[in-house]
Each structure stands twice: as structure tokens, then as C-alpha cells.
Amino acid sequence: MGRDRAIRQPWSDVSVSFVREPGESAERYEPTLVSHARLIEDRALAPRLEPIVEAFKNGAEFYIEQTSADDRNPEIYTSNAYIDQPEAERMLAHFLRTRGLEDVGFQWVWPDFVCSVG
């Protein structure tokens, strides 16, 4: 996600970590957040996405695609056209509720250095 809460993007890879109880080990997930606009673009190349499109046609707000219940890298889809930081937080809160976490808050941390080309 961009440092500006208003930046809109079609998709984003994020990392989420938390501790359920003091003294416990941190749980970590690295989901890909995908907008509805990107889903529509991608479905022509990946017919497996059609059930997700249908879920949104039937009123779903979010859709989580994962390979197993303990998948640490799910794809989380939104019915919104683009993803900004508030939408990313709604998507992540929805996902974390499926993991038994309610009333979560977010602290966004960005790396000082992402990659080097050259």
C-alpha cells in the first residue's frame, strides 16, 4: 500500500503479523489484495476466477481464495473497483475475522528500501 491513504491501486501484496495473547508466537500472513477491476481484467486469462465474479454478482463484499484453511498467502478480493488504505483495512479485517480475530486495528509500516534496479 502507498504511504498516502488515498492512493488507489488495482492490487497489492501486504504482510500482516499479530500476537493473539502476550507471550505467544506471532502469526504471519502475506495476502494479495485484489480489486474488482483487476479481477475483471484477469478472468479472461484465468477461468478459475469466474466463481468469484459470480459471488460479487450475488452481493458478496469480499471473497477469500486460499488453497487450504492454513494458507498463509491467500488472495482477498473486494467488490470495490480499486483499493486504497481504508479498503485494504476492511479487506484485512474481514480476513482476520475468519481467523477468529475481532475489532482489529492496523499500524502500517513501510520499508525504507524496497528494491534496487541497476
N, C-alpha and C positions, 0 to 999 in steps of 0.2 A: 504494500500500500504506500501511496505517496505521503510525504510529511504533511501536506495540505489536506485537511479533512474533506475538502470539496472536490479534489481531483477525482474524475470518473475514469474508470478503465474497464475493459471487457473481461479481464480475468486477472487473478493474482495468486501467486504461491505465498503462503504465510506459514508461520510456525507458532504453535500455541503450547505453552507449558504451564503447569499448575501443580500444587500440592493440595490434596484433599484434606489432610489433617496434619498438624505440626508433627514433625519427626518422620513423616512418610517420604518415600521417594517421589520425585517429580514425575508426572505423566507428561508425555510429549506427543503432539500430533502435528503433522505437516500437510494440511489440506490445500487443495487448489480450489479457489473460489471462482465460479463461472457465472457470467451474466446471461440473461436470456438472449440478448443479441448474439453473443458468441455461440450459445447453444444452437440457435437457428442457423448460423454460418456453418457450424461443424456437422450438423446432422446429415448434410448432403454427402459427406465423406464417411460418416460412421452411422449406419442404420441402427446400431445398438442404442442410439440416443432417442429413438422415436418414443419409447415408453415415458421418457422424461418430458418430452414435448406434450404428450397426451396428459400427463399428470398436471401440467400447468394449464392445459385447456380445461381440465376438470376442477380448477380452482386452487390447486396447491400453491403455497407461497414459496416453499423451499423443497428441494429434493436432494437426498444424500445418496450418492452411489459409492459403494465400497465392496471390496472383494470378500470380506468376512467381518464378523462382529468386532474383531480386534484390529481391523485395518487401521494403520497409523497414517495413511496417506489417502483419505477419501477425497472425492470430488463433491463439492457442495454447490448446487445450482440455485439460483434465485429467479423469481419471476420478473424482477426488475431489469430494465434494459441495460443498465450499467451499474458498476459497483463503486461506491465512494466509501469513506471510512465508516460512517454510520450504518450503511447497508452491510458492510463487512462484519461489523459488530453484531448486527441482527442475525446474520448467517451463522456466525460462530456461536452465538448464544443458543440458537436453535440446535446446532450440532451438539453442543455441550449438554443440553437438556437430555439428549438421547443417551448421554453417558452418566446421567444422574445428577448433574450439577444445575442448580437453580440460582437465580439472582447473581449472575457473574458480572464483574466489572473488568475493564480492559486497561492495560497500561501498554502503550505502543512504544517499542524500542526499535530503532533503525540502526543498522550497522554503519560505521563511518566509512567503510570501504566495501564495495560490493564485488567488483571485478576489474580486471585490468586487461586492456587490449593493446597489443603492440609489441 
